[in-house]
Amino acid sequence: MKKFVTLFALGAVLFSCSPAKIAVDDSAWSQKEELAVKGRQGFLIKQKLSFGEFKTTTVKRSWTKGSSWAFGIPLANDWVESLNLEFVKRKQTVRFNLIDEKGNESEVTAFSKVKWRDLTIGNNPNSIVNIIGDIMKIGDDGTNTYAVRIFPAKNESAWEMLIDNNAAQVNAKTYTGLLAKNKSEYYVVAPVYKLMNKQGKAVSLPLGGSVGFEFRDKNGTTVAAVSLIDNGVVYFNKVSPQEKFLLANAAAALLLQQQLDEAV
């Protein structure tokens, strides 16, 4: 993924002659906050990420089978548990807590380069993975899925985010991923494929692809976005504190995905 971001960001800077900033594909978008990201440089052993009021604990890339965290509600035939040993060995996982100044704390687990068929949990219609698959019309041929589970707080139900990285680059203008808790509570995760030029106008990337993601609510309104260019930037529109914390977790997971790709 990094090679796409670096190549397209470089091209954008060259034709704009100014620092590259993403342009969200929503005419009503007017972010209320723009938070620079710290701690994203390189693949660090004790890496910590921060932006605005949010910061991660030390990012962990290894754990043993059965070493579940205190937050998670036990799930039968859990895809996280079934993937962890193989993906930890290949350094394709991250685990972290996100905390904010209000005392909120989450638990996040993420896997990169997952095959879609490895995520399907039988025919259980209540599995969030299967629900997302039904909404997104995903089959079993995906081979580069980024799979993320977020517990926003202890004993809360999980949110899960699934993004097909290949489709997000090749079909950036039409592809959508999903961040979902159930069929009625979800956000669309769409690739950002435009940058602001020096005149302040949105311009599509000259070579295609994407350089970030935006989060849209059920009404199609963009409520947050994350730029993956250089150190990264996280943007928020007007959202509730609870919603903001959830979206900050999703943004942090996306920012860390690039470091996962660097490690393999």
GUVO-298055 format. One record per residue (C-alpha): residue number from 1; x, z negated, y negated. Coordinates in nm, 4 decimals. Layout:
N
NUM/X/Z/Y $
...
END
This chain:
264
1/0.0000/0.0000/0.0000 $
2/0.2825/-0.0801/-0.2391 $
3/0.4128/0.2762/-0.2383 $
4/0.0760/0.3986/-0.3665 $
5/0.0584/0.1392/-0.6440 $
6/0.4189/0.1915/-0.7543 $
7/0.3980/0.5712/-0.7553 $
8/0.0701/0.5924/-0.9422 $
9/0.1605/0.3168/-1.1869 $
10/0.4873/0.4934/-1.2669 $
11/0.3089/0.8205/-1.3301 $
12/0.0548/0.6463/-1.5491 $
13/0.3197/0.4763/-1.7613 $
14/0.4985/0.8057/-1.8078 $
15/0.1965/0.9891/-1.9439 $
16/0.0616/0.6993/-2.1518 $
17/0.3943/0.5724/-2.2945 $
18/0.2551/0.2180/-2.2842 $
19/0.2098/-0.0611/-2.0257 $
20/-0.0453/0.0530/-1.7697 $
21/-0.3827/-0.1216/-1.7763 $
22/-0.6663/-0.0535/-1.5372 $
23/-0.9972/0.0936/-1.6546 $
24/-1.3046/-0.0281/-1.4679 $
25/-1.5629/0.2372/-1.3809 $
26/-1.8545/0.0591/-1.5520 $
27/-1.9663/0.1604/-1.9019 $
28/-2.1028/-0.1906/-1.9597 $
29/-1.7764/-0.3632/-1.8599 $
30/-1.6326/-0.5977/-2.1183 $
31/-1.4078/-0.8568/-1.9602 $
32/-1.4163/-1.2024/-2.1148 $
33/-1.0823/-1.3099/-1.9711 $
34/-0.7552/-1.1366/-1.8872 $
35/-0.5257/-1.3573/-1.6784 $
36/-0.1654/-1.2579/-1.6091 $
37/-0.0440/-1.3347/-1.2578 $
38/0.2688/-1.5382/-1.1855 $
39/0.4555/-1.5783/-0.8571 $
40/0.3825/-1.2401/-0.7063 $
41/0.7373/-1.1064/-0.7219 $
42/0.8947/-1.0473/-0.3841 $
43/0.8252/-1.1952/-0.0438 $
44/0.9113/-1.5625/-0.0962 $
45/0.9358/-1.8300/0.1731 $
46/0.7599/-2.0886/-0.0446 $
47/0.5597/-1.8448/-0.2542 $
48/0.2918/-1.9761/-0.4892 $
49/0.0573/-1.7608/-0.6931 $
50/-0.1120/-1.8577/-1.0192 $
51/-0.3313/-1.7054/-1.2898 $
52/-0.5151/-1.8951/-1.5607 $
53/-0.6640/-2.2173/-1.4246 $
54/-0.6096/-2.1099/-1.0631 $
55/-0.3090/-2.1571/-0.8370 $
56/-0.2404/-2.1417/-0.4665 $
57/-0.0700/-2.3918/-0.2494 $
58/0.2413/-2.2642/-0.0731 $
59/0.1474/-1.9447/0.1084 $
60/0.1799/-1.9916/0.4843 $
61/0.2546/-1.7107/0.7238 $
62/0.2666/-1.8952/1.0544 $
63/0.0644/-2.1460/1.2538 $
64/-0.0020/-2.2201/1.6182 $
65/-0.3095/-2.1472/1.8240 $
66/-0.5691/-2.4176/1.7759 $
67/-0.4213/-2.5473/1.4498 $
68/-0.7465/-2.5027/1.2622 $
69/-0.7770/-2.6221/0.9047 $
70/-1.0008/-2.9077/0.7974 $
71/-1.2255/-2.6851/0.5856 $
72/-1.3529/-2.4339/0.8330 $
73/-1.6775/-2.4718/1.0217 $
74/-1.5970/-2.3984/1.3916 $
75/-1.7186/-2.0545/1.4922 $
76/-1.7693/-1.9331/1.8476 $
77/-1.5557/-1.6330/1.9516 $
78/-1.3812/-1.6509/1.6163 $
79/-1.2012/-1.3276/1.5196 $
80/-0.9509/-1.5281/1.3136 $
81/-0.8482/-1.7282/1.6197 $
82/-0.8334/-1.4188/1.8389 $
83/-0.6035/-1.2386/1.5965 $
84/-0.3745/-1.5163/1.4806 $
85/-0.0978/-1.5225/1.7447 $
86/-0.0340/-1.1484/1.7499 $
87/-0.0524/-1.1041/1.3740 $
88/0.1553/-1.4127/1.2918 $
89/0.4376/-1.2766/1.5062 $
90/0.4189/-0.9492/1.3152 $
91/0.4070/-1.1326/0.9791 $
92/0.0740/-0.9695/0.8948 $
93/-0.1079/-1.2886/0.7991 $
94/-0.1327/-1.5281/0.5078 $
95/-0.3062/-1.8627/0.4717 $
96/-0.3411/-2.0591/0.1518 $
97/-0.5581/-2.2977/-0.0452 $
98/-0.6642/-2.2079/-0.3971 $
99/-0.7189/-2.4926/-0.6428 $
100/-0.8369/-2.5046/-1.0024 $
101/-0.8339/-2.7505/-1.2902 $
102/-1.1810/-2.8807/-1.1986 $
103/-1.0653/-3.0028/-0.8593 $
104/-1.2153/-2.7222/-0.6522 $
105/-1.0178/-2.6309/-0.3420 $
106/-1.0680/-2.3495/-0.0926 $
107/-0.9200/-2.2266/0.2343 $
108/-0.8282/-1.8597/0.2776 $
109/-0.7023/-1.6683/0.5807 $
110/-0.6108/-1.2987/0.5596 $
111/-0.4896/-1.0333/0.8039 $
112/-0.3459/-0.6943/0.7126 $
113/-0.3487/-0.3665/0.9074 $
114/-0.6290/-0.4765/1.1402 $
115/-0.8087/-0.2330/1.3688 $
116/-1.1835/-0.2515/1.3145 $
117/-1.2599/-0.2860/1.6857 $
118/-1.0492/-0.6059/1.6915 $
119/-1.2922/-0.7667/1.4452 $
120/-1.6242/-0.6920/1.6132 $
121/-1.7741/-1.0053/1.7672 $
122/-1.9859/-0.8731/2.0544 $
123/-2.3385/-0.7884/1.9476 $
124/-2.4031/-1.1065/1.7511 $
125/-2.6237/-0.9946/1.4575 $
126/-2.5383/-1.3138/1.2677 $
127/-2.1646/-1.2469/1.2656 $
128/-2.0590/-1.1795/0.9070 $
129/-1.8155/-0.9166/1.0289 $
130/-2.0962/-0.7323/1.2067 $
131/-2.3261/-0.7712/0.9055 $
132/-2.0601/-0.6204/0.6786 $
133/-2.0033/-0.3421/0.9293 $
134/-2.3739/-0.2584/0.9307 $
135/-2.3961/-0.2562/0.5502 $
136/-2.0810/-0.0471/0.5125 $
137/-2.1631/0.1793/0.8096 $
138/-1.8187/0.1167/0.9553 $
139/-1.7357/0.2406/1.3037 $
140/-1.4570/0.1380/1.5388 $
141/-1.2026/0.3963/1.4232 $
142/-1.0570/0.2014/1.1287 $
143/-0.6896/0.1114/1.1775 $
144/-0.5840/-0.0315/0.8395 $
145/-0.8479/-0.2885/0.7498 $
146/-0.7650/-0.5892/0.5338 $
147/-0.9720/-0.8792/0.6716 $
148/-1.0124/-1.1978/0.4680 $
149/-1.2076/-1.5178/0.5296 $
150/-1.2744/-1.7575/0.2412 $
151/-1.4154/-2.1092/0.2710 $
152/-1.4863/-2.2004/-0.0953 $
153/-1.5037/-2.5717/-0.0094 $
154/-1.5157/-2.8101/0.2836 $
155/-1.8138/-2.7634/0.5146 $
156/-1.9356/-2.4559/0.3247 $
157/-2.0179/-2.1322/0.5020 $
158/-1.7536/-1.8632/0.4984 $
159/-1.7360/-1.5528/0.2843 $
160/-1.5577/-1.2555/0.4398 $
161/-1.4001/-0.9546/0.2729 $
162/-1.3218/-0.6305/0.4530 $
163/-1.1444/-0.3353/0.2932 $
164/-1.0295/-0.0148/0.4607 $
165/-0.7009/0.0500/0.2809 $
166/-0.6721/0.4103/0.3926 $
167/-1.0181/0.4968/0.2624 $
168/-0.9584/0.3004/-0.0594 $
169/-0.6659/0.5308/-0.1385 $
170/-0.7821/0.8645/-0.0004 $
171/-1.1440/0.8295/-0.1181 $
172/-1.0918/0.5996/-0.4146 $
173/-1.3815/0.7435/-0.6176 $
174/-1.6421/0.6913/-0.3457 $
175/-1.5193/0.4183/-0.1112 $
176/-1.6571/0.0638/-0.1273 $
177/-1.5549/-0.2483/0.0607 $
178/-1.7520/-0.5715/0.0723 $
179/-1.7189/-0.9439/0.0080 $
180/-2.0142/-1.1056/0.1830 $
181/-2.1637/-1.4341/0.2963 $
182/-2.4733/-1.2810/0.4530 $
183/-2.7013/-0.9795/0.4066 $
184/-2.8409/-1.1086/0.0780 $
185/-2.5300/-1.2660/-0.0778 $
186/-2.2507/-1.0172/-0.1321 $
187/-2.0306/-0.8247/-0.3767 $
188/-1.9225/-0.4638/-0.3537 $
189/-1.5442/-0.4239/-0.3786 $
190/-1.4615/-0.0825/-0.5278 $
191/-1.1182/0.0734/-0.5872 $
192/-1.0027/0.1111/-0.9479 $
193/-0.8751/0.4666/-0.9928 $
194/-0.8508/0.4924/-1.3724 $
195/-0.6079/0.3652/-1.6346 $
196/-0.6353/0.3252/-2.0093 $
197/-0.4279/0.5801/-2.2028 $
198/-0.2661/0.5085/-2.5394 $
199/-0.5849/0.6162/-2.7188 $
200/-0.7804/0.3529/-2.5257 $
201/-0.9681/0.6061/-2.3105 $
202/-1.0125/0.5812/-1.9338 $
203/-0.8131/0.8471/-1.7490 $
204/-0.8101/0.9138/-1.3760 $
205/-0.4764/0.8746/-1.2007 $
206/-0.2946/1.2100/-1.2003 $
207/-0.2111/1.1906/-0.8292 $
208/-0.5240/1.0181/-0.7050 $
209/-0.5347/0.6861/-0.5232 $
210/-0.6123/0.3418/-0.6623 $
211/-0.4303/0.0642/-0.8494 $
212/-0.6691/-0.2274/-0.8132 $
213/-1.0223/-0.3328/-0.7257 $
214/-1.3382/-0.4321/-0.9101 $
215/-1.6110/-0.6654/-0.7875 $
216/-1.9731/-0.5647/-0.8486 $
217/-2.2722/-0.7889/-0.7961 $
218/-2.5955/-0.6805/-0.6242 $
219/-2.7174/-0.5281/-0.9507 $
220/-2.4120/-0.3047/-0.9743 $
221/-2.2595/-0.4989/-1.2648 $
222/-1.8831/-0.5443/-1.2606 $
223/-1.8155/-0.9171/-1.2773 $
224/-1.4403/-0.9266/-1.2069 $
225/-1.1438/-0.7012/-1.1395 $
226/-0.7838/-0.7235/-1.0244 $
227/-0.4937/-0.4971/-1.1164 $
228/-0.2231/-0.4553/-0.8522 $
229/0.0233/-0.2955/-1.0930 $
230/0.3551/-0.4815/-1.1301 $
231/0.2934/-0.8588/-1.1344 $
232/-0.0842/-0.8142/-1.1419 $
233/-0.3672/-0.9139/-1.3740 $
234/-0.7058/-1.0730/-1.2952 $
235/-1.0091/-1.0039/-1.5170 $
236/-1.3401/-1.1894/-1.5360 $
237/-1.6678/-1.1035/-1.7037 $
238/-1.9210/-1.3761/-1.7810 $
239/-1.9851/-1.5540/-1.4493 $
240/-2.0793/-1.9022/-1.3339 $
241/-1.7962/-2.1454/-1.2467 $
242/-1.8866/-2.1286/-0.8762 $
243/-1.8896/-1.7498/-0.8784 $
244/-1.5634/-1.7378/-1.0700 $
245/-1.3885/-1.9610/-0.8164 $
246/-1.5027/-1.7450/-0.5254 $
247/-1.3893/-1.4241/-0.6964 $
248/-1.0548/-1.5846/-0.7861 $
249/-1.0000/-1.6460/-0.4147 $
250/-1.0759/-1.2829/-0.3325 $
251/-0.8458/-1.1618/-0.6106 $
252/-0.5622/-1.3859/-0.4871 $
253/-0.5985/-1.2467/-0.1354 $
254/-0.5768/-0.8901/-0.2678 $
255/-0.2696/-0.9726/-0.4742 $
256/-0.0968/-1.1169/-0.1676 $
257/-0.1751/-0.8192/0.0529 $
258/0.1047/-0.6168/-0.1027 $
259/0.3582/-0.8829/-0.0071 $
260/0.2320/-0.8668/0.3507 $
261/0.2988/-0.4931/0.3522 $
262/0.6516/-0.5513/0.2225 $
263/0.7290/-0.7874/0.5087 $
264/0.6479/-0.5561/0.8000 $
END
